[in-house]
């Protein structure tokens, strides 16, 4: 089989000098990064104390998942005060210290902004519950009367992404049953009404609050969910009334409404009014990518996560199509593509690629009773996949722990689970806890391998994590950590992030993909047969011990400087 490149895009060097066009951004999941006070929960001082090791990794920026005040019903994606730090993670002064240290080390800091919903413990929602129907307080959210004679049926057929209906009925102060409110996620995460100018103004203040404190920008949670079709009509197809949508179809009533774009334009203008090239990345789950391109027009988001890439089967034809689609879509609006293989919502790629399920879209997780991944195979493929990704021009995202080759915790006992998905589906979906386990730093230090010194951990590490600890890999030739460091250093030296892209026709087939970025050839072997490479100097290899002149073996990626 030959892959057809007659219509494949040829991506030229990046269009602007801005840092975010080529940055490698590292996602810090604060509760699991480093714990300074030993309470089992990672915190901001813990992050500050370990920032030097991130700078040494060679990244450009960090994005911190939410650390604002929150009852933590969805690990902080349920914010009860957007302008304060949750005491679990420290104080605003700790945030300032963290930003100062990051900037000292040359790292930028992106803050997670959660605008689609608040926590049900937010004062806006509490005021709404206490206020009468039709009040200004209720207009902050989507309150509606129920259907049926007594209003005891939900107002429409929408489903929560975490399982069950997207509506919960309230109880009036006098104890009678009241209106329903909409929540596309957990019932503790009521959706805000973005048609309300007061909501819009409140968020503009929140943006300014963090920008004033030195944040370099935002990762924006679920921006595609913020707008809702007028009147909140039923989804035409009940089977897809939750997360699903058919690509290219007219907008479903709860996803990617046109009304949100003017909001992002305002936000962009706010960011632009600050010095220092602030940027925002939208977690816009919008497909096909030609639709997503509309979200990164020059006056909207700077970047969006490329979920097509994240969800691609690790297979030549699929990836070929994905990369073509990416350059076509993003180049059409002058935005960089992002590339991403992991985050806190999906199975870690070192497990995903271990023969389990190659398609991680669903965030269902893997539990002790499920088939277990092949760790060795998974890691070998994950290393190959990462090296293939880091050679692509544009901006790349790395999720904490992948630089250690960490596998998912796939044997976590149910008693520890915290993800609302697990509870809302009565355990049918184990959820995302397995990719959120605290990081191992120093093998054998406390029971949590240096995550702290007390050994307490909000989720226990599996025993195998000791072997993946950072200290076991630092300076060790061939370790995954050293592979990431080498790749990031080389990427920077060669300017690959701001480079060009074209397929290398010689290396396109059922089991191989090769492309050129500037003068570097990057090839991955998806099959089992060794592939001969042209003469040249090996600059990086996902398998340790690769020598010039060796053929490329299964699951391996190389970066080759052609002679
Ligand atoms: C996307 C976040 O990444 C995920 O962790 C969260 O549960 C949902 N948005 C709801 O905020």
Boltz pocket constraint, residues with backbone or C-beta under 6 A from the ligand:
constraints:
  - pocket:
      binder: B
      contacts: [[A, 74], [A, 77], [A, 78], [A, 114], [A, 185], [A, 221], [A, 222], [A, 283], [A, 344], [A, 345]]
      max_distance: 6.0
